């Protein structure tokens, strides 16, 4: 492993975790988005990782939840159809919050690896100065 491989690998992890955090934040923000039954429900984003041959990680893709969502009876909602139904996204808030914690911890770990590597490279450069 080369001198800067650690920084490169941590950088790919930062990118993946940032994408994951962005998707989760969007999902959580839209957990209560109501649509008329004539429209598709908000579709939650699910981020998939792919390992790289050099030890890093890439975003393999983003999948979307079912646009059908779930139909909820809410006759007082101004978007309700003639039967009083509206369409809500199929999002499990508890699962999204659990994933948010995992994504945050992964991001924090990648930041710490980057800081540690930078400190080690700085120390190595100081040895050469003496």
N, CA and C atoms as a LAMMPS dump frame, in Angstrom:
ITEM: TIMESTEP
0
ITEM: NUMBER OF ATOMS
390
ITEM: BOX BOUNDS ff ff ff
-5.0000000000000000e+02 5.0000000000000000e+02
-5.0000000000000000e+02 5.0000000000000000e+02
-5.0000000000000000e+02 5.0000000000000000e+02
ITEM: ATOMS id mol type element x y z
1 1 1 N 0.841 -1.169 0
2 1 2 C 0 0 0
3 1 3 C 0.886 1.231 0
4 2 1 N 0.592 2.153 -0.898
5 2 2 C 1.379 3.367 -1.037
6 2 3 C 1.115 4.359 0.089
7 3 1 N 1.902 5.388 0.109
8 3 2 C 1.846 6.37 1.188
9 3 3 C 0.5 7.084 1.27
10 4 1 N -0.136 7.321 0.151
11 4 2 C -1.382 8.08 0.171
12 4 3 C -2.618 7.221 -0.096
13 5 1 N -2.445 5.896 -0.136
14 5 2 C -3.586 5.006 -0.357
15 5 3 C -4.626 5.132 0.757
16 6 1 N -4.163 5.298 1.967
17 6 2 C -5.087 5.421 3.097
18 6 3 C -5.998 6.632 2.93
19 7 1 N -5.445 7.737 2.493
20 7 2 C -6.258 8.936 2.267
21 7 3 C -7.255 8.73 1.132
22 8 1 N -6.825 8.064 0.066
23 8 2 C -7.699 7.818 -1.072
24 8 3 C -8.867 6.911 -0.669
25 9 1 N -8.564 5.849 0.073
26 9 2 C -9.601 4.918 0.514
27 9 3 C -10.584 5.621 1.448
28 10 1 N -10.073 6.404 2.385
29 10 2 C -10.95 7.146 3.305
30 10 3 C -11.808 8.145 2.532
31 11 1 N -11.245 8.742 1.484
32 11 2 C -12.003 9.698 0.675
33 11 3 C -13.177 9.016 -0.036
34 12 1 N -12.961 7.797 -0.545
35 12 2 C -14.074 7.092 -1.192
36 12 3 C -15.157 6.764 -0.174
37 13 1 N -14.746 6.431 1.042
38 13 2 C -15.709 6.142 2.101
39 13 3 C -16.497 7.393 2.478
40 14 1 N -15.815 8.528 2.548
41 14 2 C -16.505 9.786 2.834
42 14 3 C -17.564 10.074 1.773
43 15 1 N -17.217 9.871 0.521
44 15 2 C -18.162 10.113 -0.573
45 15 3 C -19.379 9.209 -0.491
46 16 1 N -19.143 7.922 -0.224
47 16 2 C -20.256 6.983 -0.115
48 16 3 C -21.161 7.354 1.053
49 17 1 N -20.557 7.601 2.221
50 17 2 C -21.361 7.904 3.402
51 17 3 C -22.118 9.226 3.25
52 18 1 N -21.541 10.194 2.55
53 18 2 C -22.248 11.454 2.315
54 18 3 C -23.474 11.218 1.439
55 19 1 N -23.343 10.395 0.412
56 19 2 C -24.486 10.061 -0.447
57 19 3 C -25.569 9.349 0.356
58 20 1 N -25.152 8.416 1.197
59 20 2 C -26.092 7.673 2.042
60 20 3 C -26.807 8.616 3.004
61 21 1 N -26.058 9.516 3.65
62 21 2 C -26.659 10.486 4.569
63 21 3 C -27.65 11.394 3.855
64 22 1 N -27.302 11.843 2.651
65 22 2 C -28.208 12.7 1.882
66 22 3 C -29.518 11.981 1.565
67 23 1 N -29.42 10.715 1.151
68 23 2 C -30.627 9.94 0.826
69 23 3 C -31.489 9.74 2.07
70 24 1 N -30.858 9.4 3.187
71 24 2 C -31.607 9.191 4.425
72 24 3 C -32.29 10.477 4.896
73 25 1 N -31.589 11.589 4.804
74 25 2 C -32.17 12.871 5.207
75 25 3 C -33.393 13.192 4.349
76 26 1 N -33.293 12.919 3.057
77 26 2 C -34.415 13.151 2.147
78 26 3 C -35.595 12.239 2.498
79 27 1 N -35.301 10.983 2.788
80 27 2 C -36.364 10.039 3.158
81 27 3 C -37.068 10.47 4.441
82 28 1 N -36.276 10.833 5.438
83 28 2 C -36.846 11.226 6.737
84 28 3 C -37.668 12.513 6.594
85 29 1 N -37.169 13.438 5.792
86 29 2 C -37.89 14.696 5.594
87 29 3 C -39.235 14.481 4.904
88 30 1 N -39.359 13.407 4.122
89 30 2 C -40.575 13.159 3.355
90 30 3 C -41.432 12.024 3.898
91 31 1 N -41.173 11.594 5.118
92 31 2 C -41.899 10.455 5.677
93 31 3 C -43.404 10.72 5.775
94 32 1 N -43.798 11.971 5.907
95 32 2 C -45.221 12.316 6.026
96 32 3 C -45.761 13.029 4.788
97 33 1 N -45.083 12.882 3.658
98 33 2 C -45.541 13.526 2.428
99 33 3 C -46.814 12.851 1.928
100 34 1 N -47.845 13.65 1.779
101 34 2 C -49.154 13.147 1.342
102 34 3 C -49.358 13.515 -0.121
103 35 1 N -49.874 12.547 -0.882
104 35 2 C -50.2 12.783 -2.292
105 35 3 C -51.621 12.293 -2.542
106 36 1 N -52.263 12.839 -3.564
107 36 2 C -53.565 12.283 -3.934
108 36 3 C -53.386 10.856 -4.454
109 37 1 N -54.433 10.066 -4.392
110 37 2 C -54.33 8.675 -4.854
111 37 3 C -54.094 8.594 -6.357
112 38 1 N -54.317 9.669 -7.08
113 38 2 C -54.076 9.689 -8.524
114 38 3 C -52.591 9.855 -8.857
115 39 1 N -51.76 10.148 -7.857
116 39 2 C -50.322 10.346 -8.065
117 39 3 C -49.534 9.252 -7.349
118 40 1 N -48.246 9.133 -7.72
119 40 2 C -47.346 8.201 -7.04
120 40 3 C -46.963 8.762 -5.674
121 41 1 N -46.735 7.868 -4.741
122 41 2 C -46.243 8.264 -3.416
123 41 3 C -44.781 8.692 -3.536
124 42 1 N -44.32 9.449 -2.536
125 42 2 C -42.886 9.761 -2.476
126 42 3 C -42.119 8.446 -2.439
127 43 1 N -41.053 8.35 -3.22
128 43 2 C -40.259 7.121 -3.28
129 43 3 C -38.962 7.309 -2.496
130 44 1 N -38.825 6.523 -1.439
131 44 2 C -37.615 6.563 -0.619
132 44 3 C -36.419 6.062 -1.437
133 45 1 N -35.253 6.618 -1.144
134 45 2 C -34.02 6.223 -1.831
135 45 3 C -33.238 5.253 -0.955
136 46 1 N -32.702 4.221 -1.596
137 46 2 C -31.844 3.252 -0.911
138 46 3 C -30.514 3.213 -1.662
139 47 1 N -29.431 3.508 -0.952
140 47 2 C -28.097 3.585 -1.557
141 47 3 C -27.392 2.244 -1.378
142 48 1 N -26.776 1.756 -2.46
143 48 2 C -26.056 0.488 -2.435
144 48 3 C -24.57 0.73 -2.66
145 49 1 N -23.75 0.016 -1.881
146 49 2 C -22.293 0.149 -1.965
147 49 3 C -21.7 -0.961 -2.822
148 50 1 N -20.556 -0.648 -3.429
149 50 2 C -19.802 -1.631 -4.201
150 50 3 C -18.323 -1.484 -3.81
151 51 1 N -17.686 -2.575 -3.387
152 51 2 C -16.26 -2.471 -3.049
153 51 3 C -15.417 -2.256 -4.307
154 52 1 N -14.337 -1.525 -4.144
155 52 2 C -13.411 -1.295 -5.248
156 52 3 C -12.226 -2.226 -5.1
157 53 1 N -11.586 -2.532 -6.191
158 53 2 C -10.42 -3.425 -6.178
159 53 3 C -9.274 -2.826 -5.374
160 54 1 N -9.216 -1.494 -5.282
161 54 2 C -8.118 -0.841 -4.563
162 54 3 C -8.418 -0.64 -3.078
163 55 1 N -9.508 -1.212 -2.574
164 55 2 C -9.832 -1.126 -1.156
165 55 3 C -10.861 -0.075 -0.807
166 56 1 N -11.221 0.766 -1.739
167 56 2 C -12.208 1.806 -1.476
168 56 3 C -13.626 1.292 -1.674
169 57 1 N -14.546 2.223 -1.71
170 57 2 C -15.958 1.876 -1.892
171 57 3 C -16.596 2.917 -2.806
172 58 1 N -17.497 2.453 -3.661
173 58 2 C -18.239 3.336 -4.552
174 58 3 C -19.731 3.153 -4.317
175 59 1 N -20.501 4.121 -4.758
176 59 2 C -21.947 3.971 -4.768
177 59 3 C -22.286 3.094 -5.97
178 60 1 N -22.848 1.926 -5.712
179 60 2 C -23.203 0.999 -6.79
180 60 3 C -24.468 1.458 -7.495
181 61 1 N -25.321 2.137 -6.774
182 61 2 C -26.564 2.613 -7.35
183 61 3 C -27.527 3.062 -6.27
184 62 1 N -28.604 3.641 -6.737
185 62 2 C -29.658 4.088 -5.834
186 62 3 C -30.961 3.481 -6.334
187 63 1 N -31.615 2.75 -5.458
188 63 2 C -32.91 2.159 -5.79
189 63 3 C -34.001 2.979 -5.103
190 64 1 N -35.184 2.885 -5.644
191 64 2 C -36.308 3.639 -5.107
192 64 3 C -37.397 2.691 -4.621
193 65 1 N -38.093 3.109 -3.585
194 65 2 C -39.176 2.288 -3.039
195 65 3 C -40.366 2.282 -4.003
196 66 1 N -41.332 1.475 -3.678
197 66 2 C -42.523 1.297 -4.496
198 66 3 C -43.305 2.611 -4.614
199 67 1 N -43.6 3.049 -5.84
200 67 2 C -44.356 4.297 -6.002
201 67 3 C -45.812 4.185 -5.556
202 68 1 N -46.294 2.962 -5.353
203 68 2 C -47.67 2.775 -4.892
204 68 3 C -47.798 3.258 -3.45
205 69 1 N -46.752 3.057 -2.643
206 69 2 C -46.789 3.477 -1.249
207 69 3 C -47.898 2.775 -0.5
208 70 1 N -48.562 3.515 0.354
209 70 2 C -49.69 2.94 1.083
210 70 3 C -50.848 3.933 1.03
211 71 1 N -52.033 3.403 0.892
212 71 2 C -53.235 4.223 0.844
213 71 3 C -53.791 4.329 2.262
214 72 1 N -54.021 5.567 2.683
215 72 2 C -54.483 5.85 4.038
216 72 3 C -55.811 6.607 3.952
217 73 1 N -56.733 6.246 4.808
218 73 2 C -58.014 6.949 4.85
219 73 3 C -57.87 8.189 5.716
220 74 1 N -58.01 9.345 5.086
221 74 2 C -57.909 10.634 5.778
222 74 3 C -58.883 11.6 5.112
223 75 1 N -60.161 11.435 5.385
224 75 2 C -61.174 12.225 4.676
225 75 3 C -61.073 13.737 4.904
226 76 1 N -60.422 14.173 5.972
227 76 2 C -60.289 15.608 6.245
228 76 3 C -59.151 16.255 5.469
229 77 1 N -58.312 15.442 4.82
230 77 2 C -57.184 15.967 4.059
231 77 3 C -57.697 16.586 2.758
232 78 1 N -57.223 17.785 2.424
233 78 2 C -57.69 18.421 1.185
234 78 3 C -57.288 17.657 -0.086
235 79 1 N -56.33 16.747 0.014
236 79 2 C -55.904 15.957 -1.148
237 79 3 C -56.658 14.634 -1.266
238 80 1 N -57.56 14.366 -0.347
239 80 2 C -58.284 13.085 -0.326
240 80 3 C -59.181 12.951 -1.547
241 81 1 N -59.297 11.716 -2.007
242 81 2 C -60.186 11.435 -3.143
243 81 3 C -61.63 11.309 -2.648
244 82 1 N -62.514 10.884 -3.52
245 82 2 C -63.941 10.795 -3.186
246 82 3 C -64.208 9.847 -2.019
247 83 1 N -63.375 8.807 -1.868
248 83 2 C -63.529 7.855 -0.756
249 83 3 C -62.816 8.324 0.504
250 84 1 N -62.091 9.466 0.442
251 84 2 C -61.378 9.99 1.6
252 84 3 C -59.979 9.429 1.763
253 85 1 N -59.421 8.854 0.68
254 85 2 C -58.092 8.237 0.751
255 85 3 C -57.003 9.142 0.183
256 86 1 N -55.826 9.031 0.755
257 86 2 C -54.621 9.698 0.247
258 86 3 C -53.505 8.667 0.154
259 87 1 N -52.446 9.02 -0.566
260 87 2 C -51.309 8.118 -0.734
261 87 3 C -50.137 8.632 0.103
262 88 1 N -49.538 7.721 0.873
263 88 2 C -48.393 8.031 1.735
264 88 3 C -47.206 7.159 1.314
265 89 1 N -45.997 7.619 1.581
266 89 2 C -44.834 6.787 1.234
267 89 3 C -44.713 5.568 2.144
268 90 1 N -44.111 4.531 1.619
269 90 2 C -43.863 3.304 2.392
270 90 3 C -42.472 3.424 3.004
271 91 1 N -42.371 4.182 4.097
272 91 2 C -41.092 4.434 4.761
273 91 3 C -41.22 4.053 6.229
274 92 1 N -40.29 3.234 6.698
275 92 2 C -40.24 2.868 8.116
276 92 3 C -39.273 3.833 8.801
277 93 1 N -39.81 4.767 9.56
278 93 2 C -38.992 5.805 10.192
279 93 3 C -37.945 5.216 11.128
280 94 1 N -38.287 4.166 11.869
281 94 2 C -37.319 3.55 12.786
282 94 3 C -36.125 2.995 12.022
283 95 1 N -36.379 2.352 10.899
284 95 2 C -35.294 1.818 10.07
285 95 3 C -34.43 2.945 9.507
286 96 1 N -35.068 4.009 9.065
287 96 2 C -34.32 5.145 8.516
288 96 3 C -33.431 5.786 9.583
289 97 1 N -33.945 5.898 10.802
290 97 2 C -33.158 6.484 11.884
291 97 3 C -31.99 5.58 12.266
292 98 1 N -32.205 4.272 12.265
293 98 2 C -31.112 3.331 12.554
294 98 3 C -30.029 3.428 11.496
295 99 1 N -30.447 3.488 10.247
296 99 2 C -29.478 3.62 9.164
297 99 3 C -28.74 4.964 9.243
298 100 1 N -29.452 5.999 9.685
299 100 2 C -28.832 7.317 9.837
300 100 3 C -27.687 7.26 10.838
301 101 1 N -27.899 6.568 11.942
302 101 2 C -26.838 6.42 12.95
303 101 3 C -25.644 5.673 12.347
304 102 1 N -25.919 4.586 11.604
305 102 2 C -24.821 3.832 10.974
306 102 3 C -24.067 4.689 9.969
307 103 1 N -24.786 5.447 9.16
308 103 2 C -24.132 6.289 8.161
309 103 3 C -23.304 7.388 8.823
310 104 1 N -23.829 7.968 9.889
311 104 2 C -23.077 8.996 10.622
312 104 3 C -21.793 8.422 11.213
313 105 1 N -21.883 7.238 11.802
314 105 2 C -20.697 6.608 12.405
315 105 3 C -19.661 6.263 11.33
316 106 1 N -20.133 5.795 10.198
317 106 2 C -19.212 5.5 9.097
318 106 3 C -18.515 6.753 8.597
319 107 1 N -19.275 7.837 8.478
320 107 2 C -18.698 9.106 8.048
321 107 3 C -17.674 9.594 9.066
322 108 1 N -18.035 9.538 10.355
323 108 2 C -17.119 9.969 11.405
324 108 3 C -15.84 9.129 11.421
325 109 1 N -15.973 7.829 11.206
326 109 2 C -14.789 6.961 11.178
327 109 3 C -13.883 7.332 10.016
328 110 1 N -14.463 7.629 8.873
329 110 2 C -13.667 8.017 7.709
330 110 3 C -12.94 9.341 7.941
331 111 1 N -13.621 10.266 8.61
332 111 2 C -12.986 11.547 8.943
333 111 3 C -11.814 11.31 9.888
334 112 1 N -11.997 10.441 10.872
335 112 2 C -10.925 10.162 11.83
336 112 3 C -9.726 9.504 11.144
337 113 1 N -9.993 8.587 10.228
338 113 2 C -8.9 7.957 9.473
339 113 3 C -8.128 9.02 8.695
340 114 1 N -8.846 9.941 8.076
341 114 2 C -8.197 11.013 7.313
342 114 3 C -7.339 11.886 8.23
343 115 1 N -7.867 12.264 9.381
344 115 2 C -7.106 13.091 10.33
345 115 3 C -5.857 12.358 10.824
346 116 1 N -6.014 11.091 11.16
347 116 2 C -4.879 10.304 11.65
348 116 3 C -3.805 10.17 10.578
349 117 1 N -4.213 9.896 9.351
350 117 2 C -3.247 9.767 8.257
351 117 3 C -2.516 11.089 8.027
352 118 1 N -3.252 12.189 8.062
353 118 2 C -2.614 13.493 7.885
354 118 3 C -1.609 13.772 8.996
355 119 1 N -1.953 13.425 10.23
356 119 2 C -1.035 13.617 11.355
357 119 3 C 0.233 12.777 11.173
358 120 1 N 0.056 11.533 10.729
359 120 2 C 1.213 10.66 10.516
360 120 3 C 2.104 11.184 9.398
361 121 1 N 1.501 11.665 8.312
362 121 2 C 2.301 12.213 7.21
363 121 3 C 3.027 13.481 7.647
364 122 1 N 2.384 14.306 8.468
365 122 2 C 3.022 15.516 8.981
366 122 3 C 4.191 15.151 9.891
367 123 1 N 4.01 14.136 10.736
368 123 2 C 5.096 13.694 11.616
369 123 3 C 6.269 13.159 10.802
370 124 1 N 5.983 12.434 9.746
371 124 2 C 7.052 11.899 8.891
372 124 3 C 7.834 13.023 8.237
373 125 1 N 7.127 14.085 7.831
374 125 2 C 7.804 15.222 7.229
375 125 3 C 8.668 15.967 8.262
376 126 1 N 8.224 16.005 9.507
377 126 2 C 9.001 16.659 10.558
378 126 3 C 10.306 15.902 10.841
379 127 1 N 10.276 14.585 10.715
380 127 2 C 11.489 13.779 10.914
381 127 3 C 12.534 14.164 9.887
382 128 1 N 12.092 14.388 8.67
383 128 2 C 13.025 14.759 7.609
384 128 3 C 13.63 16.132 7.791
385 129 1 N 12.995 16.995 8.553
386 129 2 C 13.487 18.354 8.764
387 129 3 C 14.588 18.409 9.832
388 130 1 N 14.623 17.419 10.727
389 130 2 C 15.604 17.489 11.794
390 130 3 C 16.958 17.001 11.403
